[in-house]
Amino acid sequence: MWTTLKTPKFAFSDSMAGTIDQAKMKFSRIVNSRSYTRFSQSQNPDEESSRVEVKLSVDGEEEMDGTEQGPVQHDTYTRPSHSRPRNRWRILVWVGGVLVIFCVGLLIGYSIHRKSDLAPCSSTVPPIQEVPLNYSPSLDWSSLVRLLNDKLSSKAIEEKLSEFSQSDRKAGSFVDNKLADNIHDIFKQLNMDPWVDEHFVKLQYPDKSKPNKVLFGSEDIGSPDGFLAYSETGRKEGRVVYANYGQLSDLETVQNETYRLSLNGSVVLMRAGKISMAQKVMNAAKMGAIAALIYPDTADYKTISGETDLYGHVHLGSGDPYTPGFPSFNHTQFPPAKSSGLPGILAQTITANMAQAIFTKMGGDNAPDRFKGELHSYKLGRENDSVTVVVNNNLADTKIHNVFGVIKGYVDPDRYVVIGAQRDSLSLGYAKSTVGTTLLLELASAFTELKKDGFRPKRSIVFASWTAGDFGNIGVTEWLEGYWASLDRKAFTYISLDGVVTGVGSFRASASPLLHTLLQKTLGKVKSPGSNSGLLQSYGGVISPLLKTMQMDDGAYPFLAMSGIPSVSFSFVSPPASAKEYFGTNLDDKAHLDSITNQKVVELSVLAAQVAGQMALRLVHDQILRLDVTKYSDDITNRVSAIIQRVDALKNNKVNKTESLSTKWLNAAKSSYSRAAASLNTDIGNTDLNDMEMCRIINNRIMKVEHNFLSPYVSLREVPFRHIFLGNGWQTATDLEKYLGDVHENKTSFDIDQVLNKFALLTWTIQGCANDLAGDIWSLDNEI
């Protein structure tokens, strides 16, 4: 920053003679003249203070009478041929006085310079004295990993698991708020500068005085304790139709030429699993259903009883569904709105025994074999099988709190990795939220101790405790919506600790392709218990079978698909890997998790902490961010190839107007990204890693990749998950591929304008990302 300071300026005449009046006039000009000097205030490498660099102004930069002037020509005086000695002595006295003033000015300037050096920086980052900008870490990587593992205490984890395994942790409840206070106090004890983020959101709970209920005809089937938040309320009666898991293919099956069952005006009975409850209800609503019932079949939920209730929500999205696209702060003046993800029909969970009672009374055709579970009978339903659903849930404005702590970086404190965990639960939530909250605090403690032992992270680590996760990741989403501009290009990775231990014997992860390499190397280094081999080797040695696509109900999904921040979630699971069957039930307690893991909850929690901790450690330790941009090259290639194959199939079938459809530019954009990624790796290989400015420039290019895959052509309010590969909506590559497939199978007609529009937007989103990754404007690949 450049600023101006007023300092005396001294100019000397070439003539030492003149009259007294002339001398007085010249002195007056010097005393009254002022000039501006410049100083730059730049941050010291240790971020402790600001240095003032004073640059004396050149002759001719003057300000007369307070007005800054341009170059001024100085008056010159010629010495008289007969000057008197008296005048000469007066001039010498005047010169001596000027020299004294000059020396005093120098001393004052030096004093100001020194004070500026010692002044604290006005940054929000605390003064840091001990580490210069180009510091060398005092601990090497292997020592850091060993220290981190030593500080992750199984005893401390066991104690925290007991402390945080409290019941009735519903979002906004007294217990939830008390737990938030405890976490804040722990962060404060660790000197992590904690803060709280407060939101006012709408949450829905059952009315205890008017319980929800289900009837078959006039017979009462039951009043379940479980419920689905954000269901419509009221009473609806209609024909019951069984539709398996409620996937679109299941709903199409019951309506096909074999069964010819209309779903319009019906009550759709579905079993839980395969897809989220919100997706099931939305699919039923799209088919014209008036209500949806969801039950846990013992074929999918082997560890639960026939009386086990299910808890969940029906919002096909994330965040407060009544403030879509903007944060739910107090007194925010937004017009009334509803998320397009609300299905608008009644929805209720029932127990397996209640479902069996309904099946027993149903008639009609036997269900297809793939619709059958482990109940006694499965019928699709007949015309006079009437079911009534009554939902009396109450919608209430609720204040919720997210809690944060931070360990600030020493080189790039404005860049941070976020580690987060949900703490609330509609059920007991031991595996879903208690384990994650415990590990969040244990990792915060471990990293704080690492810092005391000499570790100096280059970047910051933010620890976040979220609430209202069971209502659709509300705490996470409201924070992202509220601080969108502050997080953009600053938060570069999110690591979720939700549900990290749900079983034993296998491992599953969902992550941005940018994090696949880091995850693979971390799993290779974390040792399997009782073995010298890494976890990756014990799970087959290859990362790809362990990866699955991130789903909307994942706590990391809003970070990735809405905010464009590379994210990862993972879990130790029991084969088969869908062993989260007790999530959303009151069986999600310590006893069941101990039973499923063979009493290895603490051991597996330590491993989970090591995986998350080592990933975070690597991301804040190295000069170059460990985000592998080349992994997206493979992903883009696969997706583009699938689209091209669909187009070729339509052309082979001579579908009308497909002859004008070209995949040339989409293919060119794919190639542009691959070249840009390869070029970046070359630049990294040619970079002096001690050049902090060059490392920051390269990291800027890396950090933009995920964000640039958010389609700029769709509205955030209408399509919140804008990611073209990992998001949800018409802008995705998956949606384009599916549409072309439906045309090929004669499920829909071909709209050339719609296809051309999707091709153009997908192409230019990929090309824009490639251009930004390439770096400077003169380095862009303009082949397209």
SULFENDA-V473925 format. One record per residue. N is the residue number from 1. RES is the residue in one small letter. SS is DSSP state (~ for helix, > for strand, _ for the rest). PHI is phi in whole degrees, -180 to 180 (999 if undefined). D_FIRST is the distance of its C-alpha to the first C-alpha in whole Angstrom. Layout:
((N	RES	SS	PHI	D_FIRST) (N	RES	SS	PHI	D_FIRST))
//
This chain:
((1	m	_	999	0) (2	w	>	-107	4) (3	t	>	-135	7) (4	t	>	-117	10) (5	l	>	-125	13) (6	k	>	-91	17) (7	t	>	-136	19) (8	p	_	-63	22) (9	k	_	-122	23) (10	f	_	-117	26) (11	a	_	-129	28) (12	f	_	-112	32) (13	s	_	-78	35) (14	d	_	-69	37) (15	s	_	-101	40) (16	m	_	-100	41) (17	a	_	-115	44) (18	g	_	144	44) (19	t	_	-78	46) (20	i	~	-61	45) (21	d	~	-63	43) (22	q	~	-65	41) (23	a	~	-64	40) (24	k	~	-63	39) (25	m	~	-64	38) (26	k	~	-69	35) (27	f	~	-61	34) (28	s	~	-61	34) (29	r	~	-63	31) (30	i	~	-70	29) (31	v	~	-66	29) (32	n	~	-82	28) (33	s	_	-80	26) (34	r	>	-137	22) (35	s	>	-135	19) (36	y	>	-108	15) (37	t	>	-115	13) (38	r	>	-112	10) (39	f	>	-138	8) (40	s	>	-106	5) (41	q	>	-102	6) (42	s	>	-121	7) (43	q	>	-77	10) (44	n	_	-67	14) (45	p	_	-55	16) (46	d	_	-86	18) (47	e	_	61	16) (48	e	_	-89	17) (49	s	>	-147	14) (50	s	>	-112	11) (51	r	>	-103	11) (52	v	>	-100	10) (53	e	>	-108	11) (54	v	>	-88	12) (55	k	>	-122	13) (56	l	_	-66	16) (57	s	_	-73	17) (58	v	_	-82	20) (59	d	_	-59	23) (60	g	_	104	23) (61	e	_	-90	20) (62	e	_	-127	22) (63	e	>	-129	22) (64	m	>	-106	25) (65	d	_	54	26) (66	g	_	82	23) (67	t	>	-111	22) (68	e	>	-73	20) (69	q	_	-114	22) (70	g	_	-82	22) (71	p	_	-56	24) (72	v	_	-119	27) (73	q	_	-84	30) (74	h	_	-78	31) (75	d	_	-69	35) (76	t	_	-116	37) (77	y	_	-120	40) (78	t	_	-93	43) (79	r	_	-74	45) (80	p	_	-66	49) (81	s	_	-67	52) (82	h	_	-129	53) (83	s	_	-84	50) (84	r	_	-87	51) (85	p	~	-57	51) (86	r	~	-61	50) (87	n	~	-64	47) (88	r	~	-62	46) (89	w	~	-66	46) (90	r	~	-63	44) (91	i	~	-67	41) (92	l	~	-64	41) (93	v	~	-63	41) (94	w	~	-62	38) (95	v	~	-63	36) (96	g	~	-62	36) (97	g	~	-63	35) (98	v	~	-63	32) (99	l	~	-62	32) (100	v	~	-63	32) (101	i	~	-61	29) (102	f	~	-59	27) (103	c	~	-65	28) (104	v	~	-62	27) (105	g	~	-61	24) (106	l	~	-61	23) (107	l	~	-64	24) (108	i	~	-65	22) (109	g	~	-62	19) (110	y	~	-64	20) (111	s	~	-63	21) (112	i	~	-62	17) (113	h	~	-60	16) (114	r	~	-68	18) (115	k	~	-64	18) (116	s	~	-65	14) (117	d	~	-61	15) (118	l	~	-95	18) (119	a	_	-73	16) (120	p	>	-70	16) (121	c	_	-71	14) (122	s	_	-85	13) (123	s	_	-71	14) (124	t	_	-75	18) (125	v	_	-82	19) (126	p	_	-61	21) (127	p	_	-58	20) (128	i	_	-125	21) (129	q	_	-105	22) (130	e	_	-89	25) (131	v	_	-127	24) (132	p	_	-75	21) (133	l	_	-60	19) (134	n	_	-101	22) (135	y	_	-67	25) (136	s	_	-107	28) (137	p	_	-54	30) (138	s	_	-76	33) (139	l	_	-122	35) (140	d	_	-79	37) (141	w	~	-62	37) (142	s	~	-63	41) (143	s	~	-67	40) (144	l	~	-63	38) (145	v	~	-62	40) (146	r	~	-63	43) (147	l	~	-64	41) (148	l	~	-60	40) (149	n	~	-61	44) (150	d	~	-65	45) (151	k	~	-86	43) (152	l	_	-85	44) (153	s	_	-89	47) (154	s	~	-66	50) (155	k	~	-67	52) (156	a	~	-65	48) (157	i	~	-63	48) (158	e	~	-63	52) (159	e	~	-66	51) (160	k	~	-68	48) (161	l	~	-60	51) (162	s	~	-69	53) (163	e	~	-68	51) (164	f	~	-98	49) (165	s	_	-86	52) (166	q	_	-102	53) (167	s	_	-85	55) (168	d	_	55	54) (169	r	_	-100	50) (170	k	_	-64	50) (171	a	_	-57	46) (172	g	_	82	46) (173	s	_	-77	49) (174	f	~	-61	49) (175	v	~	-65	49) (176	d	~	-62	46) (177	n	~	-67	44) (178	k	~	-65	46) (179	l	~	-64	45) (180	a	~	-62	41) (181	d	~	-62	41) (182	n	~	-62	42) (183	i	~	-65	40) (184	h	~	-60	37) (185	d	~	-64	39) (186	i	~	-65	39) (187	f	~	-60	35) (188	k	~	-67	35) (189	q	~	-62	37) (190	l	_	-86	35) (191	n	_	57	32) (192	m	_	-103	30) (193	d	_	47	29) (194	p	_	-68	31) (195	w	>	-146	31) (196	v	>	-122	33) (197	d	>	-110	33) (198	e	>	-110	35) (199	h	>	-135	37) (200	f	>	-114	40) (201	v	>	-124	42) (202	k	>	-99	46) (203	l	>	-117	48) (204	q	>	-118	52) (205	y	>	-132	55) (206	p	_	-65	58) (207	d	_	-91	60) (208	k	_	-65	63) (209	s	_	-81	65) (210	k	_	-135	65) (211	p	_	-65	65) (212	n	_	-70	65) (213	k	>	-154	68) (214	v	>	-131	70) (215	l	>	-128	73) (216	f	>	-108	75) (217	g	_	65	78) (218	s	_	-102	79) (219	e	>	-89	78) (220	d	>	-76	75) (221	i	>	-81	74) (222	g	>	155	71) (223	s	_	-121	68) (224	p	_	-69	66) (225	d	_	-79	63) (226	g	_	-68	60) (227	f	_	-159	58) (228	l	>	-120	56) (229	a	>	-64	53) (230	y	_	72	52) (231	s	_	-68	56) (232	e	_	-66	57) (233	t	_	-110	60) (234	g	>	131	63) (235	r	>	-132	66) (236	k	>	-134	67) (237	e	>	-127	71) (238	g	>	-167	71) (239	r	>	-68	73) (240	v	>	-89	71) (241	v	>	-131	70) (242	y	>	-87	69) (243	a	_	-132	67) (244	n	_	53	66) (245	y	_	-86	62) (246	g	_	78	61) (247	q	_	-71	60) (248	l	~	-57	60) (249	s	~	-65	62) (250	d	~	-67	64) (251	l	~	-68	64) (252	e	~	-69	65) (253	t	~	-63	68) (254	v	~	-71	70) (255	q	~	-101	70) (256	n	_	-74	71) (257	e	_	-67	75) (258	t	_	-75	76) (259	y	_	-106	75) (260	r	_	51	74) (261	l	_	-99	73) (262	s	_	-86	71) (263	l	_	-95	68) (264	n	_	-65	67) (265	g	_	77	68) (266	s	_	-98	68) (267	v	>	-103	67) (268	v	>	-95	66) (269	l	>	-97	67) (270	m	>	-136	64) (271	r	>	-97	64) (272	a	_	-71	60) (273	g	_	122	59) (274	k	_	71	57) (275	i	_	-128	55) (276	s	_	-68	53) (277	m	~	-62	55) (278	a	~	-63	53) (279	q	~	-67	53) (280	k	~	-60	57) (281	v	~	-67	57) (282	m	~	-64	55) (283	n	~	-61	57) (284	a	~	-65	60) (285	a	~	-63	59) (286	k	~	-65	58) (287	m	_	-89	62) (288	g	_	95	63) (289	a	_	-68	64) (290	i	_	-103	64) (291	a	>	-160	63) (292	a	>	-135	62) (293	l	>	-120	64) (294	i	>	-127	62) (295	y	>	-131	64) (296	p	_	-92	64) (297	d	_	-82	67) (298	t	_	-66	68) (299	a	_	-70	68) (300	d	_	-103	64) (301	y	_	-119	64) (302	k	_	-73	66) (303	t	_	-97	65) (304	i	_	-104	65) (305	s	_	-95	69) (306	g	_	-70	70) (307	e	_	-106	69) (308	t	_	-75	65) (309	d	_	-90	63) (310	l	_	-111	60) (311	y	_	-126	56) (312	g	>	-177	53) (313	h	>	-146	52) (314	v	_	-116	52) (315	h	_	-79	49) (316	l	_	-82	48) (317	g	_	174	44) (318	s	_	-142	42) (319	g	_	89	41) (320	d	_	-67	42) (321	p	_	-70	44) (322	y	_	-103	44) (323	t	_	-136	40) (324	p	_	-66	40) (325	g	_	87	37) (326	f	_	-141	35) (327	p	_	-76	34) (328	s	_	-93	37) (329	f	_	-83	35) (330	n	_	-68	37) (331	h	_	65	38) (332	t	_	-71	36) (333	q	_	-96	38) (334	f	_	-109	39) (335	p	_	-66	42) (336	p	_	-57	45) (337	a	_	-152	45) (338	k	_	-132	46) (339	s	_	-68	45) (340	s	_	-68	47) (341	g	_	-84	48) (342	l	_	-82	50) (343	p	_	-74	54) (344	g	_	79	55) (345	i	_	-129	59) (346	l	>	-69	60) (347	a	>	-147	60) (348	q	>	-153	61) (349	t	>	-90	62) (350	i	>	-134	65) (351	t	_	-80	67) (352	a	~	-63	69) (353	n	~	-65	72) (354	m	~	-66	71) (355	a	~	-62	71) (356	q	~	-63	74) (357	a	~	-64	76) (358	i	~	-70	74) (359	f	~	-59	75) (360	t	~	-62	79) (361	k	~	-90	79) (362	m	_	-77	78) (363	g	_	-120	80) (364	g	_	88	80) (365	d	_	-68	79) (366	n	>	-66	78) (367	a	_	-70	74) (368	p	_	-57	74) (369	d	~	-57	73) (370	r	~	-71	70) (371	f	~	-87	69) (372	k	_	-90	72) (373	g	_	-112	70) (374	e	_	-118	72) (375	l	_	-81	74) (376	h	_	-71	78) (377	s	_	-148	77) (378	y	_	-138	75) (379	k	>	-114	76) (380	l	_	-84	74) (381	g	_	109	75) (382	r	_	-127	78) (383	e	_	-60	78) (384	n	_	-95	79) (385	d	_	-83	77) (386	s	>	-100	75) (387	v	>	-124	72) (388	t	>	-112	71) (389	v	>	-119	67) (390	v	>	-121	66) (391	v	>	-124	62) (392	n	_	-120	61) (393	n	_	-64	58) (394	n	>	-109	56) (395	l	>	-99	52) (396	a	>	-132	50) (397	d	>	-71	46) (398	t	>	-134	45) (399	k	>	-89	42) (400	i	>	-123	41) (401	h	>	-133	38) (402	n	>	-97	36) (403	v	>	-120	35) (404	f	>	-132	32) (405	g	>	-140	31) (406	v	>	-141	28) (407	i	>	-109	28) (408	k	_	-83	24) (409	g	_	-77	23) (410	y	_	-105	22) (411	v	_	-115	20) (412	d	>	-123	19) (413	p	>	-66	20) (414	d	>	-85	19) (415	r	>	-115	22) (416	y	>	-148	25) (417	v	>	-97	29) (418	v	>	-109	31) (419	i	>	-113	35) (420	g	>	-136	37) (421	a	>	-151	40) (422	q	>	-78	42) (423	r	_	-114	44) (424	d	_	-89	46) (425	s	_	-165	50) (426	l	_	-76	52) (427	s	_	-107	55) (428	l	_	-72	55) (429	g	_	64	52) (430	y	~	-66	53) (431	a	~	-74	52) (432	k	~	-71	49) (433	s	~	-132	47) (434	t	~	-66	48) (435	v	~	-62	48) (436	g	~	-63	44) (437	t	~	-64	43) (438	t	~	-61	45) (439	l	~	-69	43) (440	l	~	-58	40) (441	l	~	-72	40) (442	e	~	-68	42) (443	l	~	-67	39) (444	a	~	-61	36) (445	s	~	-66	38) (446	a	~	-65	39) (447	f	~	-69	35) (448	t	~	-64	34) (449	e	~	-66	37) (450	l	~	-59	36) (451	k	~	-63	32) (452	k	~	-65	34) (453	d	_	-85	36) (454	g	_	114	33) (455	f	_	-74	32) (456	r	_	-122	28) (457	p	_	-64	27) (458	k	_	-71	24) (459	r	>	-121	24) (460	s	>	-86	25) (461	i	>	-123	29) (462	v	>	-102	29) (463	f	>	-106	33) (464	a	>	-127	34) (465	s	>	-110	38) (466	w	>	-98	39) (467	t	_	-130	42) (468	a	_	60	44) (469	g	~	-69	44) (470	d	~	-73	48) (471	f	~	-100	47) (472	g	_	108	45) (473	n	_	50	42) (474	i	~	-67	41) (475	g	~	-58	38) (476	v	~	-61	37) (477	t	~	-66	36) (478	e	~	-64	35) (479	w	~	-66	32) (480	l	~	-63	31) (481	e	~	-68	32) (482	g	~	-74	30) (483	y	_	-127	27) (484	w	~	-55	27) (485	a	~	-67	23) (486	s	~	-71	22) (487	l	~	-89	25) (488	d	_	-59	24) (489	r	_	63	23) (490	k	_	-119	22) (491	a	>	-78	26) (492	f	>	-108	28) (493	t	>	-158	31) (494	y	>	-123	34) (495	i	>	-117	37) (496	s	>	-93	39) (497	l	_	-108	42) (498	d	_	-71	44) (499	g	_	59	48) (500	v	_	-74	47) (501	v	>	-129	51) (502	t	_	-127	54) (503	g	_	-177	56) (504	v	_	-145	57) (505	g	_	110	58) (506	s	>	-150	55) (507	f	>	-147	52) (508	r	>	-136	50) (509	a	>	-145	46) (510	s	>	-126	44) (511	a	>	-158	41) (512	s	_	-62	39) (513	p	~	-54	40) (514	l	~	-61	36) (515	l	~	-103	37) (516	h	~	-62	41) (517	t	~	-65	41) (518	l	~	-62	39) (519	l	~	-62	41) (520	q	~	-61	44) (521	k	~	-68	43) (522	t	~	-66	42) (523	l	~	-64	46) (524	g	~	-72	47) (525	k	~	-96	46) (526	v	_	-71	47) (527	k	>	-78	50) (528	s	_	-72	53) (529	p	_	-55	55) (530	g	_	71	58) (531	s	_	-147	57) (532	n	_	-90	55) (533	s	_	-87	54) (534	g	>	-80	51) (535	l	~	-60	51) (536	l	~	-60	51) (537	q	~	-66	54) (538	s	~	-73	56) (539	y	_	-108	55) (540	g	_	113	56) (541	g	_	84	53) (542	v	_	-127	52) (543	i	_	-81	49) (544	s	~	-58	50) (545	p	~	-67	53) (546	l	~	-89	51) (547	l	>	-95	48) (548	k	_	-139	49) (549	t	_	-67	47) (550	m	_	-70	45) (551	q	_	-97	46) (552	m	_	-64	45) (553	d	_	-85	46) (554	d	_	-74	44) (555	g	_	-63	41) (556	a	_	-89	39) (557	y	~	-62	40) (558	p	~	-60	37) (559	f	~	-60	35) (560	l	~	-77	36) (561	a	~	-86	38) (562	m	~	-100	35) (563	s	_	-103	32) (564	g	_	68	32) (565	i	_	-110	31) (566	p	_	-53	34) (567	s	>	-138	36) (568	v	>	-145	39) (569	s	>	-132	42) (570	f	>	-152	45) (571	s	>	-159	48) (572	f	>	-82	51) (573	v	>	-129	54) (574	s	_	-99	58) (575	p	_	-65	60) (576	p	_	-66	60) (577	a	_	-71	56) (578	s	_	-94	57) (579	a	_	-80	58) (580	k	_	-99	55) (581	e	_	-64	58) (582	y	_	-92	58) (583	f	_	-61	55) (584	g	_	77	55) (585	t	_	-132	58) (586	n	_	-80	59) (587	l	_	-88	60) (588	d	_	-80	57) (589	d	_	-129	57) (590	k	~	-62	58) (591	a	~	-61	61) (592	h	~	-70	61) (593	l	~	-69	58) (594	d	~	-60	60) (595	s	~	-66	63) (596	i	~	-68	61) (597	t	_	-95	59) (598	n	_	58	62) (599	q	_	64	60) (600	k	_	-114	57) (601	v	~	-60	55) (602	v	~	-67	53) (603	e	~	-60	53) (604	l	~	-70	52) (605	s	~	-65	49) (606	v	~	-62	48) (607	l	~	-63	48) (608	a	~	-62	46) (609	a	~	-65	43) (610	q	~	-66	43) (611	v	~	-63	43) (612	a	~	-64	40) (613	g	~	-66	38) (614	q	~	-71	39) (615	m	~	-64	37) (616	a	~	-64	34) (617	l	~	-60	34) (618	r	~	-64	34) (619	l	~	-71	31) (620	v	~	-106	29) (621	h	~	-97	30) (622	d	_	-78	30) (623	q	_	-66	27) (624	i	_	-104	28) (625	l	_	-60	29) (626	r	_	-84	33) (627	l	_	-118	33) (628	d	_	-89	36) (629	v	_	-70	35) (630	t	_	-70	38) (631	k	~	-64	40) (632	y	~	-72	39) (633	s	~	-59	41) (634	d	~	-65	44) (635	d	~	-65	44) (636	i	~	-64	43) (637	t	~	-59	46) (638	n	~	-63	48) (639	r	~	-71	47) (640	v	~	-66	47) (641	s	~	-62	51) (642	a	~	-64	52) (643	i	~	-67	51) (644	i	~	-62	53) (645	q	~	-63	56) (646	r	~	-65	56) (647	v	~	-64	56) (648	d	~	-61	58) (649	a	~	-65	61) (650	l	~	-67	61) (651	k	~	-66	61) (652	n	~	-64	64) (653	n	_	-85	65) (654	k	_	55	65) (655	v	_	-65	63) (656	n	_	-56	63) (657	k	_	76	60) (658	t	~	-73	58) (659	e	~	-65	59) (660	s	~	-89	56) (661	l	_	-91	54) (662	s	_	-115	52) (663	t	_	-103	50) (664	k	~	-59	48) (665	w	~	-74	45) (666	l	~	-64	44) (667	n	~	-66	46) (668	a	~	-66	43) (669	a	~	-64	40) (670	k	~	-59	42) (671	s	~	-66	42) (672	s	~	-61	38) (673	y	~	-65	37) (674	s	~	-60	39) (675	r	~	-68	38) (676	a	~	-64	34) (677	a	~	-65	35) (678	a	~	-66	37) (679	s	~	-64	34) (680	l	~	-62	31) (681	n	~	-62	34) (682	t	~	-64	34) (683	d	~	-63	30) (684	i	~	-63	30) (685	g	~	-65	33) (686	n	_	-97	32) (687	t	_	-95	28) (688	d	_	-75	28) (689	l	_	-68	27) (690	n	_	-85	25) (691	d	_	-85	23) (692	m	~	-63	20) (693	e	~	-67	18) (694	m	~	-67	21) (695	c	~	-63	23) (696	r	~	-67	20) (697	i	~	-62	21) (698	i	~	-65	24) (699	n	~	-64	24) (700	n	~	-60	22) (701	r	~	-64	25) (702	i	~	-67	28) (703	m	~	-66	26) (704	k	~	-80	27) (705	v	~	-59	30) (706	e	~	-61	32) (707	h	~	-63	30) (708	n	~	-74	31) (709	f	_	-88	35) (710	l	>	-81	34) (711	s	_	-63	36) (712	p	_	-82	34) (713	y	_	-102	37) (714	v	_	-123	38) (715	s	_	-79	38) (716	l	_	-64	36) (717	r	_	-72	39) (718	e	_	-84	42) (719	v	_	-132	41) (720	p	_	-66	39) (721	f	_	-96	39) (722	r	_	-83	38) (723	h	>	-59	38) (724	i	_	-76	40) (725	f	_	-112	42) (726	l	_	-114	42) (727	g	_	-91	41) (728	n	_	-141	44) (729	g	_	146	45) (730	w	_	-69	46) (731	q	_	-81	43) (732	t	_	-82	44) (733	a	~	-63	45) (734	t	~	-62	48) (735	d	~	-65	49) (736	l	~	-64	49) (737	e	~	-62	52) (738	k	~	-65	54) (739	y	~	-62	54) (740	l	~	-63	55) (741	g	~	-66	58) (742	d	~	-64	59) (743	v	~	-63	60) (744	h	~	-62	62) (745	e	_	-93	64) (746	n	_	61	65) (747	k	_	-85	63) (748	t	_	-153	61) (749	s	_	-86	61) (750	f	_	-92	59) (751	d	_	-112	56) (752	i	~	-63	55) (753	d	~	-65	52) (754	q	~	-62	51) (755	v	~	-68	51) (756	l	~	-62	49) (757	n	~	-63	46) (758	k	~	-64	46) (759	f	~	-61	46) (760	a	~	-63	43) (761	l	~	-67	41) (762	l	~	-66	41) (763	t	~	-60	41) (764	w	~	-77	38) (765	t	~	-68	36) (766	i	~	-65	37) (767	q	~	-65	36) (768	g	~	-63	33) (769	c	~	-64	32) (770	a	~	-63	33) (771	n	~	-63	31) (772	d	~	-68	28) (773	l	~	-68	29) (774	a	~	-65	30) (775	g	_	108	26) (776	d	_	-67	25) (777	i	~	-61	26) (778	w	~	-79	28) (779	s	~	-100	30) (780	l	_	-71	31) (781	d	_	-89	35) (782	n	_	-101	36) (783	e	_	-60	40) (784	i	_	-70	40))
//
